[in-house]
Amino acid sequence: MPRLNADSAPTAAAEPRDAAGRPPVRAATPADAEAITRMRSAYVLSAPFTEDWVWQGTDELAPRFTPQGDARAFVVDAPDGTMAACALGLIHPVLPAPAYPRGRAARVQIVATQPEFCRRGYARAVFSALLDHLADVEDVTLFELHTSPEAAPLYRELGFSGSPALMRMTRHRQRAGAVPGAHPDSTWVPPQQYANSLPRAAAYVCLYVTDEDDRPLQLHSVYSRGHPWHMIGGAMDLGERPWDAVVRECREETGMTAAGPPRLLATVFRLPREQRPYSTLQLIFTAVA
């Protein structure tokens, strides 16, 4: 049973590197299934596996590391023979489309590094090797993953877009003779595909109005016990202008008509959070109601 936590961190001088100074990455084999399962248990899942689940996961994963299987992974070995870092992806079919002509996609399941090997480029090395192999050897064109807000910048740097709850990237096989990292001859993609690749955000409007004594008008909430009062407002409809949304929400929620000219008091932006996978942008107006 391999140990995932060394008693002491190795020194930088002991780290193996190739001629270009990069960590030596290798493709995983069925013999790596247990170590990858334990990496998943220790550094990916919210609660670690019991030993029974470790062995069940190992038995499930090992046979999938074959040419006929759907699992592909790349790893960096630690100097003591344990696994320092790994990246695992599972290939699955999707309906073919111009952007996905072979109908092959991959879900990135694990990108993990032992804590004592963090900040040495291992995660980037194994993840980049995985993407290169899936795109250039396996003809995968659509990549998806779920990550944390802290790790999202790494994936955006490598070409992914969207919220941490679902990040996606389209990538095609590198042409023979093409310069690595160069742009393809055409970067045009269908409008809907481009729209699907953009980060998601929800837009809301609010109306701040007061009575003759300058007291703000608020409505009693029927949705939240923690926030029993709220301003007039709600989510904008697709294609709706902000002020038109204010007028509609005011009419729906109070029966009154908001009269302009509209004045924008403030904007409030919030990052994705639990049970709300999208960023939110709130536009707060004032007017006569």
ABEGO torsion letter per residue (X at the ends): XBBABBABBBBAAABBBBAAGBBBBBBBBAAAAAAAAAAAAAAABABBBBAAAAAAAAAAAAAABBAABABBBBBBBBAAGBBABBBBBBBBBBBBBAABAAGBBBBBABBBBBAAABGAGAAAAAAAAAAAAAAAAAGBABBBBBBBAAAAAAAAAAGBBEBAABBBBBBBBBBBGBBBGBBBABABBBAAAAAAABBBBBBBBBBBBBBAAGBBBBBBBAABAABABBBBEEBBBBGBBAAAAAAAAAAAAAGBBBBOBBBBABBBBBBBBBGBABBBBBBBBBBBX
